[in-house]
Amino acid sequence: MLKPLEPYLGRAAILNSAQTRTVSHPSGTNMMLQMRNNPTGNATGFCGLLGRQLAPKGQLGEVRLLAGTIPMDVGVPESLSVRFDKPDANNSLLRQLWLAAKDGAGTEKDRVLHRRDGRKVATHYNEQLENLLLRLKDLEMPDAPQLKLSRSLWSSSEVASSVWAAIIRDALFVAENRLAPAIHVRAPFSMEFDCHQEHYNAQLVGWNLLAAALRYLFQELETRRSPAGNVLAEEVVVLLSSDVGRFPVLNKYNGTDHLPEVPLLLYGAGIHAGKYGQTNRRVIAVPVDRESGRPSSMPTAFVPDLNDLGTTLLHHFDVDPAAVAFSGRPLSFLVKG
């Protein structure tokens, strides 16, 4: 999977394994509720917590680009959830909001946003949405790109790649124009990764699509510039992760069940490139040194977990981890400075 990404790995760190501590469903949301003292009472996830710490008052803290069937709306005004419905993924909510802004649509009086053609776009109107519309009306939003798949693996590959393309288009649009400090992407067709049956066939499809999406994302991050004139790769951090990993032994359906450890990839601004951590023959993480990230038998060595990763990234963005109840061990080998 990493071969198509080789030109961009000079900005990437790979951590072979981190503990997730839970395999419950939906584990990402449950983990946040169970392990964090969430000051708002809303399950916003890590991106939401980070974004709300970084966003100016009245601005979006997070844009959530979601595909799939699991409900993930968080019900807080600082988060905008954008769903991607196939086959017309290019017409995402964010693009509809952009078209509405170009039309001059939306009034606080009726609390509902319509385009001039009468199409309903959003069911609420708040300060964050109003400020977003003011920004959008002066911007230009491109169509979704055509992703280059290494092979066509199934009859729906074209539809699947179009959904990924629209998600990456929206993510780049938000980052390039600084519409929100955090972007949460839920992979479309994620059941290809949650492969309790026919592991190899499912993973081949999922990784082929993901590799094409990441290749385009990294390519654009290294060429596009922010309003400050910086290359986006020097301002943006990308974290590729999952809520659970895969058990290293096939089950009776030739699939793999959940394992509470996952590999991670970080890319971008201030990331200390390299490969860190190690797993044993059973694909279970071994303890590492906090400073080097290399396997260690010292008493101070430990297996990193998501609490450590969250604490590390919060420090990296100059956010006090204690403000959002993170208390992990900073992984200094992952970030510079």
C-alpha positions as CSV (number, residue, x, y, z in Angstrom):
1,M,0.0,0.0,0.0
2,L,2.9,2.4,0.8
3,K,4.6,2.1,-2.7
4,P,2.3,4.7,-4.4
5,L,3.0,7.1,-1.5
6,E,6.8,6.8,-1.5
7,P,7.4,10.3,-3.0
8,Y,5.7,11.8,0.1
9,L,7.1,9.7,2.9
10,G,9.8,12.2,3.5
11,R,7.2,14.1,5.6
12,A,5.6,11.0,7.2
13,A,6.0,9.1,10.4
14,I,4.8,5.5,10.7
15,L,4.1,4.0,14.1
16,N,3.8,0.3,13.8
17,S,1.3,-0.2,16.6
18,A,-0.6,1.7,19.3
19,Q,-3.1,0.3,21.8
20,T,-6.7,1.4,21.4
21,R,-7.8,0.0,24.8
22,T,-11.3,-1.0,23.5
23,V,-13.0,-3.0,20.8
24,S,-16.5,-1.9,21.5
25,H,-18.8,-0.5,18.8
26,P,-18.8,2.3,17.8
27,S,-15.5,2.3,19.6
28,G,-14.2,5.7,18.6
29,T,-17.2,7.5,20.1
30,N,-17.5,5.2,23.1
31,M,-13.8,5.7,23.9
32,M,-14.2,9.4,23.9
33,L,-17.2,9.2,26.3
34,Q,-15.6,6.6,28.6
35,M,-12.0,7.8,28.8
36,R,-12.3,11.6,28.6
37,N,-13.9,14.2,30.8
38,N,-15.6,15.9,27.8
39,P,-16.4,19.4,29.1
40,T,-19.4,19.8,26.8
41,G,-21.1,16.4,27.2
42,N,-21.0,15.9,23.4
43,A,-19.1,13.1,21.7
44,T,-17.1,15.2,19.3
45,G,-14.1,13.0,19.0
46,F,-10.5,14.1,19.0
47,C,-10.7,16.3,15.9
48,G,-13.7,18.2,17.4
49,L,-12.0,18.7,20.7
50,L,-8.8,20.0,19.0
51,G,-10.6,22.2,16.5
52,R,-12.8,23.8,19.2
53,Q,-9.6,24.7,21.1
54,L,-8.0,26.3,18.0
55,A,-11.0,28.0,16.4
56,P,-11.7,31.7,16.9
57,K,-15.1,32.5,18.6
58,G,-18.0,32.2,16.2
59,Q,-16.0,30.1,13.7
60,L,-16.3,26.4,12.8
61,G,-13.8,24.2,14.8
62,E,-14.3,21.1,12.7
63,V,-15.7,19.9,9.4
64,R,-16.7,16.3,9.4
65,L,-16.6,14.6,5.9
66,L,-18.6,11.4,6.4
67,A,-19.5,8.5,4.2
68,G,-21.3,5.3,5.3
69,T,-24.2,4.3,7.4
70,I,-23.1,5.0,11.0
71,P,-24.6,8.2,12.4
72,M,-21.9,10.6,13.4
73,D,-23.6,14.0,13.8
74,V,-22.4,15.5,17.0
75,G,-25.0,18.2,17.6
76,V,-22.7,21.1,18.4
77,P,-22.6,24.4,16.4
78,E,-18.8,24.3,16.1
79,S,-19.0,21.2,13.9
80,L,-20.3,20.9,10.4
81,S,-21.2,17.4,9.3
82,V,-21.0,16.8,5.5
83,R,-22.4,13.5,4.2
84,F,-21.5,12.0,0.8
85,D,-24.3,10.2,-0.9
86,K,-23.5,8.1,-3.9
87,P,-23.7,8.3,-6.8
88,D,-23.8,12.2,-6.8
89,A,-20.9,12.6,-4.3
90,N,-19.7,15.7,-6.1
91,N,-22.8,17.5,-4.8
92,S,-21.8,17.4,-1.1
93,L,-23.3,19.6,1.5
94,L,-20.3,21.8,1.5
95,R,-20.6,22.3,-2.2
96,Q,-24.3,23.0,-1.8
97,L,-23.5,25.6,0.9
98,W,-21.0,27.2,-1.5
99,L,-23.6,27.3,-4.2
100,A,-26.1,28.8,-1.8
101,A,-23.5,31.4,-0.7
102,K,-22.9,32.3,-4.3
103,D,-26.7,32.7,-4.7
104,G,-26.9,35.0,-1.7
105,A,-29.2,32.6,0.1
106,G,-29.9,32.2,3.8
107,T,-31.4,34.5,6.3
108,E,-31.4,34.3,10.1
109,K,-35.1,35.2,10.2
110,D,-36.4,31.9,8.8
111,R,-33.7,29.8,10.5
112,V,-33.5,27.7,7.3
113,L,-31.2,28.0,4.4
114,H,-32.5,27.7,0.8
115,R,-30.9,28.2,-2.6
116,R,-32.6,30.5,-5.0
117,D,-34.0,27.5,-6.9
118,G,-35.9,26.6,-3.7
119,R,-33.8,23.6,-2.7
120,K,-33.4,23.2,1.0
121,V,-29.7,23.0,1.9
122,A,-29.5,23.1,5.7
123,T,-32.0,22.9,8.6
124,H,-30.3,25.3,11.0
125,Y,-28.7,28.8,10.8
126,N,-26.3,29.9,13.5
127,E,-23.3,32.2,13.9
128,Q,-20.8,29.6,12.7
129,L,-22.9,28.9,9.5
130,E,-23.4,32.6,8.9
131,N,-19.6,33.2,9.1
132,L,-18.9,30.2,6.8
133,L,-21.4,31.5,4.2
134,L,-19.7,34.9,4.2
135,R,-16.4,33.2,3.5
136,L,-17.7,30.9,0.9
137,K,-19.3,33.5,-1.4
138,D,-15.9,34.9,-2.3
139,L,-14.3,31.6,-3.0
140,E,-14.2,29.2,-6.0
141,M,-14.7,25.5,-5.5
142,P,-13.5,23.1,-8.1
143,D,-15.2,19.9,-9.2
144,A,-14.0,16.6,-7.7
145,P,-10.8,15.2,-9.3
146,Q,-10.5,11.9,-11.2
147,L,-8.5,9.6,-8.9
148,K,-6.1,7.2,-10.6
149,L,-6.7,3.6,-9.3
150,S,-3.9,1.2,-9.7
151,R,-6.4,-1.3,-10.9
152,S,-10.2,-1.7,-11.2
153,L,-11.0,-4.3,-8.6
154,W,-14.8,-4.4,-8.7
155,S,-17.8,-3.2,-10.6
156,S,-18.4,-0.3,-8.3
157,S,-14.8,1.0,-8.2
158,E,-15.8,4.1,-10.3
159,V,-18.5,5.0,-7.8
160,A,-16.3,4.4,-4.8
161,S,-13.4,6.4,-6.2
162,S,-15.8,9.3,-7.0
163,V,-16.9,9.4,-3.3
164,W,-13.3,9.5,-2.2
165,A,-12.5,12.2,-4.8
166,A,-15.3,14.4,-3.5
167,I,-14.2,13.9,0.1
168,I,-10.6,14.8,-0.7
169,R,-11.8,17.8,-2.8
170,D,-13.7,19.1,0.2
171,A,-10.9,18.5,2.7
172,L,-8.4,20.4,0.5
173,F,-11.0,23.2,0.1
174,V,-11.4,23.6,3.8
175,A,-7.6,23.4,4.5
176,E,-6.6,25.7,1.7
177,N,-9.0,28.4,2.7
178,R,-8.7,27.9,6.4
179,L,-12.5,27.4,6.9
180,A,-11.9,25.3,10.0
181,P,-8.8,24.2,11.9
182,A,-9.7,20.5,12.1
183,I,-11.1,18.1,9.4
184,H,-12.5,14.6,10.3
185,V,-12.8,12.1,7.4
186,R,-14.6,8.9,7.8
187,A,-13.5,6.5,5.0
188,P,-16.2,5.6,2.5
189,F,-16.8,1.9,2.0
190,S,-15.1,1.2,5.3
191,M,-16.6,-2.3,5.5
192,E,-13.8,-3.2,3.1
193,F,-11.5,-2.7,6.1
194,D,-13.8,-4.2,8.7
195,C,-13.3,-7.5,7.0
196,H,-14.7,-10.3,9.2
197,Q,-15.0,-12.3,5.9
198,E,-12.6,-12.7,3.0
199,H,-9.9,-10.5,4.5
200,Y,-7.5,-10.4,1.5
201,N,-10.0,-9.6,-1.1
202,A,-11.7,-6.9,1.0
203,Q,-8.4,-5.3,2.1
204,L,-7.1,-5.2,-1.5
205,V,-10.2,-3.2,-2.6
206,G,-10.0,-0.8,0.4
207,W,-6.3,-0.1,0.3
208,N,-6.4,0.4,-3.5
209,L,-9.0,3.2,-3.1
210,L,-7.3,4.7,0.0
211,A,-3.9,4.8,-1.6
212,A,-5.3,6.7,-4.7
213,A,-7.0,9.2,-2.3
214,L,-3.9,9.7,-0.2
215,R,-1.6,10.0,-3.2
216,Y,-3.8,12.8,-4.6
217,L,-4.1,14.5,-1.1
218,F,-0.4,14.5,-0.4
219,Q,0.4,15.7,-4.0
220,E,-2.0,18.6,-3.6
221,L,-0.8,19.5,0.0
222,E,2.8,19.8,-1.4
223,T,1.7,22.2,-4.2
224,R,-1.2,24.3,-2.9
225,R,-0.7,27.3,-0.7
226,S,-2.6,28.7,2.2
227,P,-3.7,32.4,2.4
228,A,-0.4,33.1,4.2
229,G,1.5,31.8,1.1
230,N,2.8,28.7,2.8
231,V,2.8,25.3,1.2
232,L,-0.1,23.4,2.9
233,A,2.2,20.5,3.8
234,E,4.0,23.0,6.0
235,E,0.8,23.9,7.9
236,V,-1.3,20.8,7.9
237,V,-0.9,17.5,9.8
238,V,-2.7,14.4,8.5
239,L,-3.3,11.5,10.9
240,L,-4.4,8.2,9.3
241,S,-5.7,5.8,12.0
242,S,-8.6,3.5,12.9
243,D,-10.5,2.7,16.1
244,V,-9.4,-1.0,16.0
245,G,-6.9,-3.2,14.2
246,R,-7.2,-6.6,12.7
247,F,-6.4,-9.9,14.5
248,P,-3.4,-11.6,12.9
249,V,-5.1,-15.0,12.4
250,L,-7.8,-15.7,10.0
251,N,-11.2,-16.8,11.3
252,K,-13.3,-19.6,9.8
253,Y,-14.7,-17.2,7.2
254,N,-11.2,-16.3,6.0
255,G,-11.7,-12.9,7.7
256,T,-10.0,-11.1,10.6
257,D,-11.7,-10.0,13.8
258,H,-10.9,-7.0,15.9
259,L,-7.6,-6.4,17.7
260,P,-7.1,-3.4,20.1
261,E,-3.9,-2.3,18.4
262,V,-3.5,-0.2,15.3
263,P,-0.7,1.1,13.1
264,L,-0.7,4.9,12.5
265,L,0.6,7.3,9.8
266,L,1.3,11.0,10.4
267,Y,2.2,13.3,7.6
268,G,2.9,17.0,7.4
269,A,4.0,20.0,9.4
270,G,6.5,19.3,12.1
271,I,6.3,15.5,11.8
272,H,9.6,13.7,12.4
273,A,9.7,11.3,9.4
274,G,10.7,7.7,10.0
275,K,9.4,4.3,11.1
276,Y,8.9,3.8,14.8
277,G,7.7,1.0,17.0
278,Q,7.8,-2.7,16.4
279,T,5.5,-5.7,16.6
280,N,6.4,-9.3,17.4
281,R,5.6,-12.4,15.3
282,R,2.0,-12.3,16.5
283,V,1.7,-8.6,15.4
284,I,1.5,-7.4,19.0
285,A,3.4,-4.2,19.9
286,V,6.6,-4.4,21.9
287,P,7.6,-1.5,24.3
288,V,9.6,1.4,22.9
289,D,11.8,4.2,24.2
290,R,9.9,7.4,24.6
291,E,12.7,9.5,23.0
292,S,13.7,7.3,20.1
293,G,10.6,5.2,19.4
294,R,12.8,2.2,19.0
295,P,12.2,-1.2,20.8
296,S,13.6,-1.1,24.3
297,S,13.8,-3.4,27.3
298,M,14.4,-0.6,29.8
299,P,12.0,-0.3,32.7
300,T,10.8,3.1,31.3
301,A,9.8,1.6,27.9
302,F,6.1,1.4,27.1
303,V,3.6,0.5,24.4
304,P,2.1,3.8,23.1
305,D,-1.7,4.2,23.1
306,L,-4.2,6.6,21.7
307,N,-4.1,8.7,24.8
308,D,-0.3,9.2,24.3
309,L,-0.9,10.1,20.6
310,G,-3.6,12.6,21.5
311,T,-1.5,14.2,24.1
312,T,1.4,14.5,21.6
313,L,-0.7,16.2,18.9
314,L,-2.3,18.6,21.4
315,H,1.2,19.7,22.5
316,H,2.2,20.0,18.9
317,F,-0.6,22.5,18.3
318,D,0.1,24.3,21.5
319,V,-3.1,23.1,23.2
320,D,-2.9,22.2,26.9
321,P,-3.9,18.5,27.0
322,A,-5.3,18.9,30.5
323,A,-7.9,21.4,29.1
324,V,-9.5,18.4,27.4
325,A,-8.6,15.8,30.0
326,F,-5.8,14.1,28.1
327,S,-3.0,12.8,30.3
328,G,-0.9,10.6,28.1
329,R,2.9,10.4,27.6
330,P,4.2,12.8,24.9
331,L,5.8,10.8,22.0
332,S,8.7,13.1,21.3
333,F,10.0,10.9,18.5
334,L,6.9,11.7,16.4
335,V,7.2,15.5,16.2
336,K,10.0,18.0,15.9
337,G,10.8,20.6,18.5
